[in-house]
Amino acid sequence: MDLTTTYMGLELQHPIVASASPLSESLDGIRRLEDGGAAAIVMFSLFEEQIRHENEAFSHLMESGTLSFAESLNYFPAVGSYPLGPDNYLDLIRRAAEAVNAPLIASLNCVTNEGWADYAQQIEQAGAKGLELNIYSIEADLDVSGAEVEQRYLDILSTVKAGVRIPVALKLSPFFSAMGHMAKRLDQAGADALVLFNRFYQPDIDITGLEVAPTLELSSASEIRLPLLWIALLHGKINASLGASRGVEGGR
């Protein structure tokens, strides 16, 4: 049986793609995904916000106390001696691109336009065959309209597409008021694939300790219904590839 397919412009042996997971955090894990039969592998996400936080924290620790004594200026080596930023992520892409045949699709989440453009270009140069935009945002600002949220997605897509030649996918939330229309606009703006859907983690509240209780509940099989519904509705109506995520628990 011929299962070959095209996803976001990439020629694949079959339509099963390994989505972002802890397995993609190491070269050994990436090799295991390919050995397990994945036609393509989506890397874990690179988060600009995390990089910025780590850089700021590192700089604060390095500078604390350096003005107290002249000798303290020599306590630590220059900041440039430390591997800050996306270096480890990019190095993993380079090594994995040489080690496996399955196309690597990087995943990116940023908080600034500069971050989207810069990191996307670095990811392309490192050897990724595609890029998935993980626009992970819970819109909690009551003054931000739905139109503004939609435009932000389009602006991010436009920024990234203008700077790279590799195909670009968007991992979408299911919470748009007119999902079909939004998919059409993204398709017209040049999205090479739409991944349906992102799953937002929902922490619990410990009312006894008055603390946020982070929880991680794995998806259930029933969650595949929503992606399949929208794939059926969008099939043949847009040019972008459609990827189903959530609710896949086994091979049957």
C-alpha positions as CSV (number, residue, x, y, z in Angstrom):
1,M,0.0,0.0,0.0
2,D,1.4,3.4,-1.0
3,L,1.1,5.8,2.0
4,T,3.4,8.5,0.7
5,T,2.1,12.0,1.3
6,T,3.1,15.6,1.2
7,Y,3.0,17.7,4.4
8,M,3.8,21.4,4.4
9,G,5.7,20.8,1.1
10,L,7.8,17.9,2.6
11,E,7.7,14.5,0.9
12,L,7.0,11.9,3.6
13,Q,6.8,8.1,3.4
14,H,3.5,8.1,5.3
15,P,1.4,10.7,7.2
16,I,2.5,9.8,10.8
17,V,4.5,12.7,12.3
18,A,6.0,12.6,15.8
19,S,4.8,15.8,17.5
20,A,6.8,17.8,20.0
21,S,7.7,15.7,23.1
22,P,10.5,15.1,25.6
23,L,11.9,12.5,23.2
24,S,13.0,15.2,20.8
25,E,15.1,16.8,23.6
26,S,18.1,14.5,22.8
27,L,19.8,13.0,19.8
28,D,19.1,9.5,21.2
29,G,15.4,10.3,21.5
30,I,15.2,11.7,18.0
31,R,16.9,8.5,16.7
32,R,14.4,6.4,18.6
33,L,11.5,8.3,17.0
34,E,12.9,7.6,13.5
35,D,13.5,4.0,14.4
36,G,9.9,3.8,15.6
37,G,8.7,4.8,12.2
38,A,8.1,8.6,12.4
39,A,8.0,10.0,8.9
40,A,9.0,13.5,10.3
41,I,9.8,14.7,13.8
42,V,8.6,18.0,15.4
43,M,11.2,19.3,17.9
44,F,10.3,20.5,21.4
45,S,9.6,24.2,21.4
46,L,12.3,26.9,21.8
47,F,10.8,29.7,24.0
48,E,12.1,33.2,23.6
49,E,10.6,34.2,27.0
50,Q,12.5,31.5,28.8
51,I,15.8,32.6,27.1
52,R,15.2,36.2,28.0
53,H,14.4,35.2,31.6
54,E,17.5,33.0,31.9
55,N,19.8,35.7,30.4
56,E,18.4,38.4,32.8
57,A,18.8,36.1,35.8
58,F,22.3,35.2,34.8
59,S,23.4,38.8,34.2
60,H,22.0,39.8,37.6
61,L,23.9,37.0,39.4
62,M,27.1,37.9,37.5
63,E,26.8,41.6,38.4
64,S,25.7,41.2,42.0
65,G,28.5,42.6,44.2
66,T,30.9,43.5,41.5
67,L,30.8,47.1,42.5
68,S,31.6,46.4,46.1
69,F,35.3,45.6,45.6
70,A,37.7,46.2,42.7
71,E,38.8,42.6,43.0
72,S,35.3,41.3,42.5
73,L,35.4,42.3,38.8
74,N,37.6,39.2,38.2
75,Y,35.5,36.7,40.1
76,F,33.7,35.4,37.0
77,P,34.6,35.1,33.4
78,A,32.9,37.2,30.8
79,V,29.3,36.5,30.0
80,G,30.3,35.5,26.5
81,S,32.1,32.5,27.9
82,Y,28.7,30.9,28.8
83,P,26.3,29.2,26.3
84,L,23.4,31.6,26.7
85,G,20.5,31.8,24.2
86,P,19.4,29.2,21.7
87,D,22.8,27.6,21.1
88,N,22.0,24.2,22.6
89,Y,18.7,24.0,20.6
90,L,20.4,24.9,17.4
91,D,23.3,22.5,18.0
92,L,20.8,19.7,18.5
93,I,19.2,20.5,15.2
94,R,22.5,20.4,13.4
95,R,23.6,17.1,14.9
96,A,20.1,15.5,14.4
97,A,20.0,16.6,10.8
98,E,23.2,14.7,10.1
99,A,22.1,11.6,12.1
100,V,18.6,10.9,10.9
101,N,16.8,10.9,7.5
102,A,13.4,12.0,8.8
103,P,12.8,15.7,8.2
104,L,13.2,17.8,11.4
105,I,10.5,20.4,12.0
106,A,11.6,22.9,14.7
107,S,9.0,24.5,17.0
108,L,9.2,28.2,18.1
109,N,7.4,30.4,20.6
110,C,8.3,34.1,20.8
111,V,7.1,37.2,22.5
112,T,8.6,39.8,20.2
113,N,8.7,40.4,16.4
114,E,12.5,40.5,16.6
115,G,12.5,37.1,18.3
116,W,10.2,35.5,15.7
117,A,12.4,36.8,12.8
118,D,15.8,36.1,14.3
119,Y,15.3,32.7,15.8
120,A,13.4,31.5,12.7
121,Q,16.4,32.4,10.6
122,Q,18.8,30.7,12.9
123,I,16.7,27.6,13.0
124,E,16.7,27.5,9.2
125,Q,20.4,27.9,9.1
126,A,20.9,25.1,11.6
127,G,19.3,22.6,9.1
128,A,15.6,22.3,10.1
129,K,13.4,21.3,7.1
130,G,10.4,23.1,8.5
131,L,9.2,25.3,11.3
132,E,6.1,25.1,13.4
133,L,4.9,28.3,15.1
134,N,3.7,27.5,18.6
135,I,1.7,30.6,19.3
136,Y,0.9,29.6,22.8
137,S,-1.2,32.5,24.2
138,I,-4.2,32.7,26.5
139,E,-5.9,36.0,25.7
140,A,-6.8,37.3,29.2
141,D,-6.8,41.0,28.5
142,L,-10.4,42.2,28.4
143,D,-9.5,45.2,26.2
144,V,-8.0,43.1,23.4
145,S,-10.6,42.2,20.7
146,G,-10.9,39.0,18.7
147,A,-9.9,41.0,15.6
148,E,-6.6,42.1,17.3
149,V,-5.9,38.5,18.3
150,E,-6.4,37.2,14.8
151,Q,-4.2,40.0,13.3
152,R,-1.4,39.1,15.7
153,Y,-1.3,35.6,14.3
154,L,-1.3,36.9,10.7
155,D,1.5,39.4,11.6
156,I,3.6,36.7,13.2
157,L,3.2,34.4,10.1
158,S,4.0,37.3,7.8
159,T,7.2,38.2,9.8
160,V,8.5,34.6,9.8
161,K,7.6,33.9,6.1
162,A,9.5,37.0,5.1
163,G,12.7,35.8,6.7
164,V,12.9,32.1,5.9
165,R,12.6,29.8,2.9
166,I,11.6,26.6,4.7
167,P,7.9,25.8,5.0
168,V,6.0,27.2,8.0
169,A,3.2,25.6,10.0
170,L,1.0,27.2,12.7
171,K,-0.2,25.2,15.7
172,L,-3.6,26.8,16.4
173,S,-5.9,27.2,19.3
174,P,-9.5,26.0,18.8
175,F,-10.9,29.1,20.5
176,F,-11.3,31.4,17.5
177,S,-14.9,32.6,17.1
178,A,-14.8,31.7,13.4
179,M,-12.3,28.9,13.1
180,G,-13.0,28.3,9.4
181,H,-12.6,31.9,8.4
182,M,-9.3,32.2,10.4
183,A,-7.9,29.1,8.7
184,K,-8.8,30.6,5.3
185,R,-7.0,33.9,6.2
186,L,-3.9,32.1,7.4
187,D,-3.9,29.9,4.3
188,Q,-4.1,33.0,2.1
189,A,-1.3,34.6,4.1
190,G,1.0,31.8,3.1
191,A,0.8,29.2,5.9
192,D,2.1,25.9,4.6
193,A,0.3,23.8,7.3
194,L,-2.2,24.2,10.1
195,V,-1.9,21.9,13.1
196,L,-5.2,21.3,14.9
197,F,-5.1,21.9,17.9
198,N,-2.8,23.3,20.6
199,R,-3.6,22.2,24.1
200,F,-3.3,24.7,26.9
201,Y,-2.2,23.5,30.3
202,Q,-4.7,24.5,33.0
203,P,-3.3,24.7,36.5
204,D,-5.5,24.0,39.5
205,I,-5.9,26.2,42.6
206,D,-5.0,24.7,46.0
207,I,-7.6,26.5,48.2
208,T,-6.0,25.1,51.4
209,G,-2.5,26.4,50.7
210,L,-3.7,29.3,48.6
211,E,-1.3,28.3,45.8
212,V,-1.3,27.6,42.2
213,A,-1.0,23.8,41.7
214,P,0.6,23.0,38.4
215,T,-0.9,19.8,36.9
216,L,-0.3,17.9,33.7
217,E,-3.2,15.8,32.5
218,L,-2.6,13.8,29.3
219,S,-5.1,14.1,26.6
220,S,-7.9,11.5,26.2
221,A,-8.9,9.6,23.1
222,S,-12.1,11.7,22.8
223,E,-10.1,14.9,22.2
224,I,-9.3,13.7,18.6
225,R,-12.9,14.5,17.6
226,L,-12.4,18.2,17.4
227,P,-9.4,18.1,15.2
228,L,-11.0,15.5,12.9
229,L,-14.2,17.7,12.7
230,W,-12.2,20.7,11.5
231,I,-10.0,18.7,9.1
232,A,-13.2,17.3,7.5
233,L,-14.6,20.8,7.2
234,L,-11.5,22.4,5.8
235,H,-10.4,19.6,3.5
236,G,-10.4,20.7,-0.1
237,K,-11.2,24.3,0.8
238,I,-7.6,25.5,1.7
239,N,-4.2,24.8,0.2
240,A,-2.4,24.4,3.5
241,S,-1.7,20.9,4.8
242,L,-3.7,19.9,7.8
243,G,-2.2,18.1,10.8
244,A,-4.2,16.4,13.6
245,S,-3.0,16.6,17.1
246,R,-4.4,15.7,20.6
247,G,-6.1,12.5,21.6
248,V,-3.9,10.0,19.8
249,E,-3.3,7.2,22.4
250,G,-2.4,4.2,20.3
251,G,-1.8,2.8,16.9
252,R,-5.3,1.6,16.2
